[in-house]
Amino acid sequence: MFFSLTISLRESRAVLIHQLSKKLTQRLPFKLHGLAVRSTFHPSRSIFFVCTKKSVRVYDLLKTKLIKKLDTGLREASSIAVHPGGMIIFAIKLYCNHFLFYS
């Protein structure tokens, strides 16, 4: 079982991935562009999503490369969610009631 932790204190840009079965913690092997707000895994594939204030970046964990960069068009996104089917990504700005989705 894996879970991720997004650390966004001041100018820190750390996203950590924890593997409970091996008691292993590692940083992302990717350089983050912008301040990470939230991160999540794809429900069934080895894809990892990182939401920064301005964009959503989609990474392939097996190939360790960036798949896609999605610009939110928001001044500051505050959260991200992935549909259980994995085909739709939601970027949310809670402060001004904006809601975006990508398929």
ABEGO torsion letter per residue (X at the ends): XBBBBBBBBEABABBBBBBAAAGBBBBBABBBBEBBABBBBBAABBBBBBBBAABBBBBBAAAGBBABBBBAGBABBABBBBBAAGABBBBBBAAAGBBBBBX
